[in-house]
Amino acid sequence: MKAGTAPSGEELEKQIEQLLDQERFDPPAKFAENALLNDPKVYEQAAEDPVKWWAGHAEDLHWFEDWDEVLDDSQAPFYKWFRGGKLNASYNCLDRHVEAGIGDRVAFHWRGEEGEERDVTYAGLHRDVQRLANALKDRGIGPGDVVGIYLPMIPEVVVAMLACARIGAPHNVVFGGFSPSSVKERMEFSEAKALITADAARRKGKTAPVKPAVDDFLGELPSIETVVVVKNAGEDVAMTEGRDLWYHEALEAADAECAAEPLDAEHPLYVLYTSGSTAKPKGILHTTGGYLTGVAATTRYVFDLKPETDVFWCSADVGWVTGHSYIVYGPLACGATSVMYEGAPDYPDKDIWWKLCDRYGVTIFYTAPTAIRSCMKWGADYPARHDLSTLRLLGTVGEPINPKAWVWYHLVIGGRRCPVVDTWWQTETGHIMIAPLPGITATKPGSATTPFPGIEAEVVDEEGDDAGTAQGLLVLRKPWPGMLRNLYKDPDRFKETYFSKFGPTTYFVGDAARRDDDGYFWVIGRVDDVINVSGHRLSTAEVESAIVSHPKVAEAAVIGQTDEDSGQAICAFVTLEGERGGDDEMVAQLREHVAKRIGKLARPKRVVWADDLPKTRSGKIMRRLLRDIAEGRELGDVTTLRDPDVMSQLEEKVAARRDEADA
């Protein structure tokens, strides 16, 4: 779509309605003709021998030593892939490309939120990664030592991750939007030996101090012996002698060459903490060989990536698994050129994404349904300002996309010519699991379609039997290379969370889903107490714990409520101490309190004041009933409640709030 005038709102709605009636979208003929995969037999080949299929993709990587066995399933669910093989993720992302003569290729077109630009080449990354790796080694950090990373969306975050991978130090990246207390918690759980952070971060024209906030808790973490500070915003910050060092000075002082450490395929690559159904976050552990195999293969084939000509942009933050897999490891392993943007999608204006797509000639764009819905709200005039004709494929990630948003994306951003790959996967799976192959699969708005070749997914009932076309539970029947290997230092919780419901050979996803007559998967949402806000998973227990820590709060129950903008929004039912009543000022206090304890993304969108909460006779809060009230659904069975009258009282309160909002 070249820059021009957007259709009127009425005309656009008419076009969207027409496309919604279409139901199926075949791959464009020209796209399919030139796609890397365009023969449906690929699914049969993978299904015949999935282990052999994945081994073929592993051979595309560089190995210092070949593996003895592709899959060791003798201790299920603690699977091992490419047993005995040795490789290095940093070498695969950098050295082999430099050695192949493409060191001058741009790895990242980086854009700062104030308009600064840096083109970071593979050779440039290779240089800085080696120096930072040596700086870490000089501080006694080596294989197995966890390094925390708390940085904004700047190239140094990639350097930090690959430097850790180079020396075998698992990295623990924390999303820059999380509060310092969340950083402390994750560093404490992982017993991090070093932390790489920044003086400050920029967001929407404002500068927020980072190092001073980190300093507030570092004294309570004796395991952290080294703090590397990136001078990102030019702020003066206190530096503790013997512990702290500036990133740029560390690079200048370090030796220029650092050989990549040959690591076992099962050597830990990173720990990434994600919310669980308890207040304690889960440390998802990914290892090297299988993870890199999975992200490289899915980057190449789900996005039909051609590194010589494509410019890839995944708009996620590196602090989430999407950023790990499809900003850093997947694209770099494939030798791709990517875009990295520091700022928000509406700063300095609501057309910044499309301006950058035009500026850098982006061909593949991967973003979240939440962001697409925001763009819809802002209007088609913003993308119409820019030439988007270089785009040839669009992707979505984070939560199920509603059909109207899918069609708007296809129509307004893709100009009707771009396949849309709606991808389903998790932090735990490491890489994309269910998605169309754009040169083969006919797509249906709202469906992630079918599993990637080599993946076996099913929808089952509570007993584990095939649910047919009825709604059921999504499970994965066979191991895959990129799967989490464990929960960091918590193997019992790993088994209990993922492999207790249907046995050690069936991974329980935790999502509800259905499968239509064509075998297409429609993922509906979480079945446990985890809320998916804009693709970011937060546990109800973690948010409840933050709310209850407020001195005026007696009790709280948190649920995820369907939300047009974010997929799910946090709705909190709160009981205050004594006879105290809630008001708008108290709502603001609670929201700010949660933001400080967890981060802004965890702030409740709705607060309902409750004299009591629906509980069973054993004291368990029935969040299912709270979800029914919040969504306006007919209540299920309330006979097990200690006080059934609580429900009618809450229904009245929620109805009153709904009426106020409508007014």
N, C-alpha and C positions, 0 to 999 in steps of 0.2 A: 504494500500500500504506500504510494508516494504521498508526500505532503500535499494537503489540500483541504477542502472543506468537509467537515463531518456531516453525515446525514442528520436531518432534524430528529428530535426525540421521537416523534410519532412514526417517522419513516424507519428509524432504527428498531423500534419495538416491533413493527410489522415484519421486518426482515428476520428478527430473532424468532418470532412466532412461526414463521415459515420454516426456518431451519429446525426448530424444535419438532415440527411435524415429520421431519425427515427420518429421525430415529437412528439410522445407520449412516456412517460416512466411510466410504471405501478409500484406500490410499490413492492419492492422485497418480494417474498413469505415469507421468514423467518421473515423479519421485520414486515410484516403485521400480521403474526400469533401471534407475541408477543407484538403488539402495544397496547397502552392503549385504543385507539378507533380503531376498525376495522370493525364496522358494519355501512353501509351507512344509516341505519334507524335513526342514531343520528340527521341527518339534518331534517328529517320529525318531529321527536320529538320536536326539538327546534322550528321549524316553527309553530307547532300547538299552542304553548303557550310560546313565547320568555320570557315573564316576569317570568313565573314559572321556565323556564330553567335557567335563571340567578340567581333566588333565590336559586336553588339547589346548585349552585357554591358558593354563598355567605355563605351557611351553612357550607362549608369546613373551613371557617375562625373562629376565636374566637371572640365572641361578649359578651361584659359585659351586654348588655341589648338587647333583641330581638326587631326587627322592628315592627311597627304597619302596615305599608303599603310598598309593594315592590317598586312600581312606582307611584309617584304623578305627573301626567301630566296636572294638572288643570291650570297651568300658563305657558304653552308652549310658547316659547322654553326654559323657565327656569325650566327644569325638576329636580326632586329630586328622588333619589333612596334610598331605605331602610329607609324611613322616621321614625324617632323615635328610631332607633337602635343606640347603642353606642359600639364603638370599638376603638382600637388603632393600627396604622400601625406598630409601633416599637414593641409592644407586639406580634403581629402576626409574625413579622420577626425574633424575638429573644426569648422572654420569653417562649412561648409555646413549642419551640424546646428544650430549656434547661430543662424545666419542664418534657418533655417527655423522658429525659435521653440521648439526643444526643448533649449535650453541647460540647463534645470533637470532634464532626465532624468539619472538615475544612469548613469554609464558603468561604474563599478566599485563593488560592495560589497566593500570590503577588510576582511579579518579578520587581525589579528596572532595569533601563536601563543599569546600570553598573554591573548587575549580582547579586545584593543583592536579597535575598529571605526571605519572611516571610509567615508562615502558620498562618492565623488568624482563630481561631475557633469561633463557635457560643457563647461559654461561654466567650471568650476573648472580642468579640464585645459587648456582653451584659454588661460586666464589664465597659468597656470604655464609652459606650453610657450612662449608668446611671450616671457616674461621670461627663461627659460633660454636660448632662442635668441639673444636680444640679449646675454646675458652671454657666450655663446660667440663671437659676432661681435665683441664688445669685446676679446676676446683674440686676434683675428686669424684666427678659424676661419671658413672659407667653403666654397663649393661645391668638392667633390673632396677636402677634407681629412678623413681618417679619424679618428673619435672612438671610443675604446674605452669600453665600459661593463661594469663588474664590480660588480653590485649584487644584493642578495637580492630576494625576491619582495615588493616594496613598490611603491606607486604611483609613486614617483619614477623607477623604471626605465622606465615607460611615458612619463613626461614627457621623460626623457632621449632616448628613441628618436625621439619625435615632434618634439622640438626640433631634433635633427640633421636629420631629414627636411625640416623647415621651411626650413632654410638650405642644403640640398643637400650636407650633410656625411655621407658614408656612415658608418653606425655598425657597430661590430664588438663584438657582445655576447658575453661569455664566461660560461658557466654558473657560478653561484656555488659549485658543488661542486668545481670544478677547483682545483688547487693554484696558488699564486702563480707557480711556474715555468712552468706552462701558460699563464698570463695573459701572462707576459713573452714567451714564444715567439710568441703570437698578436699581441701589440702590435708585436713586432719585425718579423714577416713583413709586417704591414699598414702599417708605418711610421706608426703612429697619432700624431697631433699633440696629442691631449688624452686624458685618462682620467677618467671619472666613476665614483667608487667610494663606499664608506661607511666610517665609523669602525670598525664591527664588524657581524657578522651573528649572528642568533639561530637556534639549531636545537635542538629538544627540550629547552628550558629552559636551555641553555648558550649562552654568548656567546663567539664566536671573533673575535679581532682581524683586521681586513681591511687597514686603512690601514697599520699597521706592517709587515705582510707585504709589501704592495705597495712600501713605501719601500725594502725591501731590494734591489730590482732597478731602481728608477726611475733611479738614477744611471748605469746601463748602457744607458739608452735615451734618447739625446740628442734624438730626434724629439719626445718628449713635453714640451711646453712649459707645459701647463696641467693641473692636477689639481683636479677639483671633488669635494668630500667631503660626502656626506649624513650628517647627525648622526642616525644610526638607533638606536643603543643608548646614546647619552649617554656614550660613552667619551672620555677625554682622549687626544688623539693629537697627535703633532708635526706642525706645519704649516710648510712651507718658504716663506719670504717671497718673493713675486714669482712663485711657481709655483702654490702651493696656495690654494684659496679654499673657504670653506664654502658649500654649496648654498643654504642659507636666506639668507645674507648676499648672495650673488650675485643671488638673485631680488629681494631688497629694493632693491638698488642699480640694477637694470636698468630700462630704459624699459619701459613697460607694453604697447606695441604693436609688433608685428613682423609685417610683411606676409609671407605665404608666397611663397617664391621660385618663379616659373614655371620649371619644369625640363623638359628634353627627356624624352620618354617613356622613352628609353634611358639616362637619367642613373642612375648607381649609387645604389641605395637602401641596401643593406647588404652587408657581407661577413660570412659566418658560417663559421668553420673547423670542418671535420668530418674524421674520421679517414679515411685512405686506406690503400692496401696497402703503403705505405712509411712510414718513421718520421716523414716530414714531413706535417703536416696539410694539407688542401686548403682553400683560401679560396674558398668558393662565393660567386659574385657574382650578386646579383639586382638588377634594375633596376626602375624605378618603374611605368611604365604597364601593362605586361603582368602583372607580379606582382600589382599591386593589383586588376586586372581578375579574375585567377584566384582570388585569395583571397576577394574579395567574392562572386563567383558561387557558389563552392563552399560558403561559409559560409551563404549564403541557401538553397541548394537541397538540399545533402546533409543539412543539419540542419533543413530546413523552417522557417527562422527567421522569426519575426514580431516585429519589434523593439518594437512597441507593447505586447505582452503577455508575451513570453518573457523568462526569466532564464537566461542561458547560462553554463555553467561548464566550461571546459577546465582540467583539473587539472595540466597540464604546467607546466614551468618556462619562464620567458621566455627563458632562455639557450639553449633548443633551438629548432629551426625550428617545432615545433608551437606554441610560445609566441608566436613572431613572427607566425605566420599566423593562429592561432585563439584567441589572447588579445588581441593588439594589432590588427594591421591588418585582418583580416577582420571581426570583430565591430564595431570602431569605424567602419569604412567603411560598415557597414550600419546604424549608429545603435543598436546593441544595448546592453542592460544585462547586464553580466557579473559573475561572482564571482572574486575573487582571494584566495587563502589563502597566508599566509607559511610555514606549518609543514608538518610531515610528516603522512601519512595516519593515523598511530597516536599522534599527540600533540595534546592531553594524554591522549586515550584513543582506542581503536580505532573509536570511532563518530563522530569529529569530522566526517568528510565528510558523513555522513547528518544530523548535527546541523545543519550549515550548509545543506544542501539544504532541510531543514525550516524553518530560520530565515529564509532568503531566498526561499523559494518557487521553487527551481530547477526549470526545466521541461526543460532540455536538459543532459545530463551527458556529458562526453567524457573518457575516461581510457585508461590502458594495460592490456593483458592482464596484465602483471606485477602491477599493483595489484589487479586483480580476483582473481587467484589468492591474493594475500595476504589479501584480505577473505574469501575462501572458507575459508582456513586459520583465520582468527580466529573465524569462525562467523556464522550468520545472526542470532544474538541481538542483535548490535550494530546492524544496520540496522533491526531490528524495534522498537527503542526509539523510533524517530522516524517522523513522518508523511511519507511519500514520495509522497503521492498527487498532488502537483503535477507530478511527472515525466511527460513525454509522449514523450521520445525519448532513447535511449542511444547512445553512440558509443564505438568503440575505435580506438586508434592506437598504433603503435610497433613491433609485430611481429605475425606471424600469431597469432590467438587459437585455442586448442584448443577443440573443440566443447563439452566439459563446462563450461569457464569461461564460454563464450558463453551456454549454457543457464542456468547459475546466475545470471548477470547479468540475463538476461531474466526469470527467475522471481522471484528474491529482491529485486532492486533495482527492476525494472520492473513487478513484479506481473502479468506475462503480457500487459500491455496496451501496452507501449512497443516500437516497432520498434527493432532494434539495427542501427546502421550501422557495419559493420566496414570501416575505411578503409585503403587502401594508398597510400602516397606516400613521398617522400624529401626530404631537405634540398635536393637538386638540383632536384626537380620544383617546389618552392615551394608547392604546394597539392595537395589530394586528387586522385588520378588514377583510382583504381578504388574504387567504393563503390556501394551501392544508393541509389536515389532512394526515400525511405521511403514515399512515396505511390503508388509504382508497382511496385517490385521485390520479388518474393518472395525471402526470404533463406534461406541455408543456413548453419548454424553452422560456422564455420571458413573460410568463403569470403568474400572481399571482393566477390564477385559480378561485376559488369560495369563497364567503363570509364564514367566520367562523360561525358555528351554532349559531343562535340567532341574526345574523346581516342581515339586509335587504338592499341590495344595488341594484341600477338600473343605466342604462345609458339612458339619456333622451335628447330630443332636446330642443331648446330654449324655447319652450312653456311648457316644463315639461312632454311631452308625451314620451312613450317608443320609443327609437330610433332604435329598432330592432338590426340589425347587423351593422348599420352605426355608424360612429364616432359621439359621442355626449358628454354630460356632466355627470360626475359621481356624484350621489347623494346617500344619506342614508335616507331611508324612515321612520325608527323607531328609537326611542332613545335607547341607550345602556349604561350600567353602567359606563364605564370609560370615557364618553364624558366630554369635558370641560363644566364647569357650567356657566362660564362668562368670559369676559375679565376684568382683574383686574381694578376695579373702572371705568369701561367704558361699562355699559350695552347697551347703544345705539349703540355703534360700534359693539358689539357682535351680536345684532339682524341684523344690516345692513350688516355685513360681511358674516354671515352664514345662516340667515333665512329670508332674504328679497326677494330673487329671486324667490323662489317657495313656500313661506309661512312658518309659524311657526312650522310646523310638518315635514318639509323636509330640511335636512342639505345639503347645497351646498358645495361640497368638494373643488371646484376650480381646479379640474383636468379634462382634456379631456381623454376619454376612449372609447373603443368599446367592444362589447360582441359578441363572435363568435357563431356558430351554436350549439356548445356544452354547451353554457352558461358560458364559461370561460371569465374572464375579462382581458383586455389588457390595462393597464394604460399607457397613452401616455406622459403626462406632464402637466405643469401648463397652465392655460388659463388666469391667471392674471399676473401682473407685479412683480412676485416673481421668482427669479432664484434659481435653485437647484444645488448647486456646491458640488459634492461629498456627497450628502445627507444632506447638510447644506443649509437651506433656507435663502436667503438674498433678501431684497426688492430692486428693481431698484432705488426707491426714496432714500433709505438710502445710496447706493453707489454713486448715482448722487450728493447727498448733500455733501458727502465727497470730491468728485472730484472738484465740483464747489467752495469749500472752499479754494482751492489753489489760491493764488493771481494772477496767470497768466491765469486762466481759466475763460472764459465768460459764457459758457453754456456746458451742457453735457447731453447725453441720453445713458442709459445703457440697454443692452438686454442680454438674455441668448442665447448662440450659442451652437449647438450640438458639443460635444467634446468627442473624443474616450476615454480619460483617466478619466474625471471627470463627465461624463453624460452631464453636461452643463458647459460652461465656460463663464466668464464675458467679453463681448465685449463693449467697450466704444467709442461712437462717441463724439469727443470733439472739441469745438470751443474755440480758444485762444483769449485773449484780443488784440485789435488793429489789426495790420497787421502781428503779430507774427506768424511764422511758427513752426510746431512741428518737433522734431527730436528724435533720440533714447535716448539722454540725458534727454529730457523732459518726455519721456515715463517712464524712470527709476524714475524720480522725482515724477510723478503722482502715480506710483505703491507704492513707499515708503510712500507718503503722505496718501494714502488710508489705508495702513497697520497700520499707526500710529493712524488714526481716528477710524478705525473699527477693523482691524485685518488682518493678512496676507492672510487668505482665501478669502478676499474681493478684492484682487488686480486684476485689469483687465488683462486678458491674452492677449487681443488684444486692441490696441488703433488706431482708425481711425480719422485722422484730418479732420474736416469738416468746410467749410466756413459758412455753415448754416445747419439747421436741418429741416427735413420735418414736417411742421406744418399745422394744419387746419387753417381756417380763424379766428377761435376763439383763436388760439395760442396753441392748444394742440399738443404735439409732437406725431407723428404717429409711435410708436415703432414697430407696426406690419410690416410696410414697411421696417424699419431698419432690422428686423429679416429676411425678404425676401431677402434683399441685402446680408446680412452676410452669409445666407445659399445658395446663388446662385440660388434662386427660381425666377420664373417669377413674376413680380410685379403685385399686385392687383390694384384696382381702385385708381388713383391718382388725380382725378378731383376735390376732395374736398380740395386739398392742396392750400395754399396761393401762393406758387411758385413751380409748378411742375418740373421746370428745376433743382431744388435741387437734385432730385433723380438721374438724369443722371450723375451729377457731382459726387455724392457719389458712384454710380456704377463704375465709372472709377477709383476712388481712391481705392475701395475695390479690383477690378480686378488687379490693379497695385500691391497692397500688396500681393495678392495671387500669382501673377507671380514671385515676389521677393522671396516669401517663397519656391516656386517650384524650382527656380534656385539655 
